[in-house]
Amino acid sequence: MRQSNMLIPTLREVPKEADIPSHQLLLKAGYIRKLASGVYNFLPLGKRVLRKLETIIREEMDRTGAQEIQMPSLQPAELWEASGRWETMGLELMRLNDRHERKFALGATHEEVVTSLIGDEINSYKKLPLTVYQIQNKFRDEKRPRFGLLRGREFLMKDAYSFHETYESLDEAYNRLFEAYKRVFERCGLNFRAVIADSGAMGGKDTHEFMVLSDIGEDTIAYSDQSDYAANVEMAPVLPTEEKPKTEPNKSLEKIETPNAKTMQEVADFLGHSLQEGMKAIMFKVDDRFVMVVTRGDHEVNDVKLKNLFDAKFIELATEQETIDVVGAGFGSLGPINVPEDVEVIADYGVQPLVNASCGANENGYHFRNVTPDHDFEVTQYADVRFIEEGDPSPDGHGTIQFAKGIEVGHVFKLGSLYADKLNASFLNQEGRAQTYIMGCYGIGVSRTLASVVEQFHDEQGMFWPDSLVPFDVHMINLNMKKDEQVELAETVYTNLQDQAFDVLYDDRQERAGVKFNDSDLIGITHRVTIGKRANEGYVEYKNRKTGEQQDIHVDELVSFLKTL
């Protein structure tokens, strides 16, 4: 491809709205252009990388026996209402009405559609197991689209769905797809981790996220420093400390006025103890009831664990007015003593060993000290409801926990019969009885993966793509289009490389050498061949974008040299 004919609108300045490397470089190098907030055009270079990434994904999916299909983006509301997600997806689901006032959604995902499809088409266990997938644009009305392709309102995704008669069959497919995902991200050259995750609005149990390690990642990964254990920080369990006998005698409960002391640190400073010696109480609304959660003063409540503990549909913090209505005190003075009988008290395991600690008195401006759990207040249930912290023991018993930032690029779920039950999707099993499908779900953010690659493969000059995704095999530059010997040699080299099946971007523009070199570094094609001053001798200059290696090579040896690379 001649660069003079190709749409590659490079920029000299970083666009103001771009604040992470992938967003900046993809815009500067002419791979993408913004249409609206969270919505992007893919220009020729960007589309070439996407196509290569899609090819890798298709190869690995086909290798598992999955079959590619294409489902509509426009989905009737009835399917979402049947699954219950018309409400639970909230404002992120893009909704619209047609001219007949029928309700539709733009596909954020396709569990409902694929369950309906397979339920209508497969009626016997003899056709199971079955896995289908598609690569398609998805739509989510993000409240705050940002980071370019990493958090958009329209994005490209590969989603796959497996259907089974037994959970053993689901386990086999899950493991097969898990390994396929690892191969996809390995072929992309990414430094990633597969981590234990929460299924969120997708539902189901047993799920893993694939996280690309990056300082700009929005997710925190908790990993062991001595094993391969890794989990999203929301899901990493905290091991209960071994209970030791409480040898310290219980002191008399004291109610103390604590004016202007609302935060745990302010209360600890006022009462003269450490954060670890205080108890923090927070009121939550869990579905249709109020629950008070108590943690040690230096710990943070993990609402995902709390939601999973109750298997709840909705969970949110109670408002200050709701808290006052329930226990008679606002934020900063809450505690587990003398709470109404209909309010459950869930205490984190870290609270259980405390003796003579402090807590709110459920009266504004007052706290208790010398409080001991199970002596001064009743606990409905002890549970793991806090976030794991760096330095905590690893849940697998090997080493301690460290944190890293990650970008989620893939997610695999065991859905079970959740969607099949709600949509009445069934088949005849081996006993001749109707049975609902057991399902798995497997997604890769394709455009998100592209941006994640750039986050790991760039320097101050621009990008340097891994060989599996680079938009062209070779970037050939003619430094002076006015010199006949350079033009003649460039045309010869261009033709020879194409004849040998090299995909070549030929910079034949009437631009200064500095502009061409800067654009080449920005675009990030690994192998650069420059036609310059030694053209009359039959020599070209080779440079590797990744390593900076340079050398002069005679044109007669160029093809064999490039092939060895």
Secondary structure as the mmCIF struct_conf table of DSSP 4:
data_model
#
loop_
_struct_conf.conf_type_id
_struct_conf.id
_struct_conf.beg_label_comp_id
_struct_conf.beg_label_asym_id
_struct_conf.beg_label_seq_id
_struct_conf.end_label_comp_id
_struct_conf.end_label_asym_id
_struct_conf.end_label_seq_id
STRN STRN1 ARG A 2 ARG A 2
HELX_RH_3T_P HELX_RH_3T_P1 GLN A 3 ASN A 5
BEND BEND1 MET A 6 MET A 6
BEND BEND2 ARG A 12 GLU A 13
TURN_TY1_P TURN_TY1_P1 LYS A 16 GLU A 17
BEND BEND3 ILE A 20 ILE A 20
HELX_RH_AL_P HELX_RH_AL_P1 PRO A 21 LYS A 28
TURN_TY1_P TURN_TY1_P2 ALA A 29 GLY A 30
BEND BEND4 TYR A 31 TYR A 31
STRN STRN2 ILE A 32 ALA A 36
TURN_TY1_P TURN_TY1_P3 SER A 37 GLY A 38
STRN STRN3 VAL A 39 PHE A 42
HELX_RH_AL_P HELX_RH_AL_P2 PRO A 44 ARG A 63
TURN_TY1_P TURN_TY1_P4 THR A 64 GLY A 65
STRN STRN4 GLN A 67 GLU A 68
BEND BEND5 SER A 73 SER A 73
STRN STRN5 LEU A 74 PRO A 76
HELX_RH_AL_P HELX_RH_AL_P3 ALA A 77 SER A 83
TURN_TY1_P TURN_TY1_P5 GLY A 84 GLY A 84
HELX_RH_AL_P HELX_RH_AL_P4 ARG A 85 THR A 88
TURN_TY1_P TURN_TY1_P6 MET A 89 MET A 89
HELX_RH_3T_P HELX_RH_3T_P2 GLY A 90 GLU A 92
BEND BEND6 LEU A 93 LEU A 93
STRN STRN6 ARG A 95 ASN A 97
TURN_TY1_P TURN_TY1_P7 ARG A 99 HIS A 100
STRN STRN7 LYS A 103 LEU A 106
BEND BEND7 ALA A 108 ALA A 108
HELX_RH_AL_P HELX_RH_AL_P5 GLU A 111 GLU A 121
STRN STRN8 SER A 124 SER A 124
HELX_RH_3T_P HELX_RH_3T_P3 TYR A 125 LYS A 127
BEND BEND8 PRO A 129 PRO A 129
STRN STRN9 LEU A 130 PHE A 139
BEND BEND9 LYS A 143 ARG A 144
STRN STRN10 ARG A 146 ARG A 146
TURN_TY1_P TURN_TY1_P8 PHE A 147 PHE A 147
HELX_RH_3T_P HELX_RH_3T_P4 GLY A 148 LEU A 150
STRN STRN11 ARG A 151 ARG A 151
BEND BEND10 ARG A 153 ARG A 153
STRN STRN12 GLU A 154 HIS A 164
BEND BEND11 GLU A 165 THR A 166
HELX_RH_AL_P HELX_RH_AL_P6 TYR A 167 ARG A 187
TURN_TY1_P TURN_TY1_P9 CYS A 188 GLY A 189
STRN STRN13 PHE A 192 ILE A 196
HELX_RH_3T_P HELX_RH_3T_P5 GLY A 200 MET A 202
STRN STRN14 LYS A 205 LEU A 213
TURN_TY1_P TURN_TY1_P10 ASP A 215 ILE A 216
BEND BEND12 GLU A 218 GLU A 218
STRN STRN15 ASP A 219 SER A 224
BEND BEND13 ASP A 225 ASP A 228
STRN STRN16 ALA A 230 ASN A 232
TURN_TY1_P TURN_TY1_P11 VAL A 233 MET A 235
HELX_LH_PP_P HELX_LH_PP_P1 LEU A 239 GLU A 243
BEND BEND14 GLU A 248 GLU A 248
HELX_LH_PP_P HELX_LH_PP_P2 PRO A 249 LEU A 253
STRN STRN17 GLU A 254 GLU A 257
TURN_TY1_P TURN_TY1_P12 PRO A 259 ASN A 260
BEND BEND15 THR A 263 THR A 263
HELX_RH_AL_P HELX_RH_AL_P7 MET A 264 LEU A 271
TURN_TY1_P TURN_TY1_P13 GLY A 272 GLY A 272
HELX_RH_3T_P HELX_RH_3T_P6 LEU A 275 GLU A 277
STRN STRN18 GLY A 278 GLY A 278
STRN STRN19 MET A 279 VAL A 286
TURN_TY1_P TURN_TY1_P14 ASP A 287 ASP A 288
STRN STRN20 ARG A 289 ARG A 296
TURN_TY1_P TURN_TY1_P15 GLY A 297 ASP A 298
STRN STRN21 VAL A 301 VAL A 301
HELX_RH_AL_P HELX_RH_AL_P8 ASP A 303 PHE A 310
TURN_TY1_P TURN_TY1_P16 ASP A 311 ASP A 311
BEND BEND16 LYS A 313 LYS A 313
STRN STRN22 ILE A 315 LEU A 317
HELX_LH_PP_P HELX_LH_PP_P3 ALA A 318 THR A 319
HELX_RH_AL_P HELX_RH_AL_P9 GLU A 320 VAL A 327
BEND BEND17 GLY A 328 GLY A 328
TURN_TY1_P TURN_TY1_P17 PHE A 331 GLY A 332
BEND BEND18 SER A 333 SER A 333
BEND BEND19 PRO A 336 PRO A 336
TURN_TY1_P TURN_TY1_P18 ILE A 337 ASN A 338
TURN_TY1_P TURN_TY1_P19 GLU A 341 ASP A 342
BEND BEND20 VAL A 343 VAL A 343
STRN STRN23 GLU A 344 ASP A 348
HELX_RH_3T_P HELX_RH_3T_P7 TYR A 349 VAL A 351
TURN_TY1_P TURN_TY1_P20 GLN A 352 PRO A 353
BEND BEND21 ASN A 356 ASN A 356
STRN STRN24 ALA A 357 GLY A 360
BEND BEND22 ASN A 362 GLU A 363
TURN_TY1_P TURN_TY1_P21 ASN A 364 GLY A 365
STRN STRN25 TYR A 366 VAL A 371
STRN STRN26 PRO A 373 PRO A 373
TURN_TY1_P TURN_TY1_P22 ASP A 374 ASP A 376
STRN STRN27 PHE A 377 PHE A 377
BEND BEND23 THR A 380 THR A 380
STRN STRN28 GLN A 381 ALA A 383
STRN STRN29 ARG A 386 ARG A 386
TURN_TY1_P TURN_TY1_P23 GLU A 390 GLY A 391
BEND BEND24 ASP A 392 ASP A 392
STRN STRN30 PRO A 393 PRO A 393
HELX_LH_PP_P HELX_LH_PP_P4 SER A 394 SER A 394
TURN_TY1_P TURN_TY1_P24 PRO A 395 ASP A 396
BEND BEND25 GLY A 397 GLY A 399
STRN STRN31 THR A 400 THR A 400
STRN STRN32 ILE A 401 GLY A 416
TURN_TY1_P TURN_TY1_P25 SER A 417 SER A 417
HELX_RH_AL_P HELX_RH_AL_P10 LEU A 418 LYS A 422
TURN_TY1_P TURN_TY1_P26 LEU A 423 ASN A 424
STRN STRN33 SER A 426 LEU A 428
TURN_TY1_P TURN_TY1_P27 GLN A 430 GLU A 431
BEND BEND26 GLY A 432 GLY A 432
STRN STRN34 ALA A 434 THR A 436
HELX_LH_PP_P HELX_LH_PP_P5 TYR A 437 TYR A 437
STRN STRN35 ILE A 438 GLY A 445
HELX_RH_AL_P HELX_RH_AL_P11 VAL A 446 GLN A 456
BEND BEND27 PHE A 457 PHE A 457
STRN STRN36 HIS A 458 HIS A 458
BEND BEND28 GLU A 460 GLN A 461
STRN STRN37 MET A 463 MET A 463
TURN_TY1_P TURN_TY1_P28 ASP A 467 LEU A 469
BEND BEND29 PRO A 471 PRO A 471
BEND BEND30 ASP A 473 ASP A 473
STRN STRN38 VAL A 474 ASN A 478
BEND BEND31 LEU A 479 LEU A 479
TURN_TY1_P TURN_TY1_P29 MET A 481 LYS A 482
HELX_RH_AL_P HELX_RH_AL_P12 ASP A 484 ASP A 499
TURN_TY1_P TURN_TY1_P30 GLN A 500 ALA A 501
STRN STRN39 VAL A 504 ASP A 507
BEND BEND32 GLN A 510 GLN A 510
HELX_RH_AL_P HELX_RH_AL_P13 ALA A 513 ILE A 523
TURN_TY1_P TURN_TY1_P31 GLY A 524 GLY A 524
BEND BEND33 THR A 526 THR A 526
STRN STRN40 HIS A 527 ILE A 531
HELX_RH_3T_P HELX_RH_3T_P8 LYS A 533 GLU A 537
TURN_TY1_P TURN_TY1_P32 GLY A 538 GLY A 538
STRN STRN41 TYR A 539 ASN A 544
TURN_TY1_P TURN_TY1_P33 ARG A 545 THR A 547
STRN STRN42 GLN A 550 HIS A 554
HELX_RH_AL_P HELX_RH_AL_P14 VAL A 555 THR A 564
#
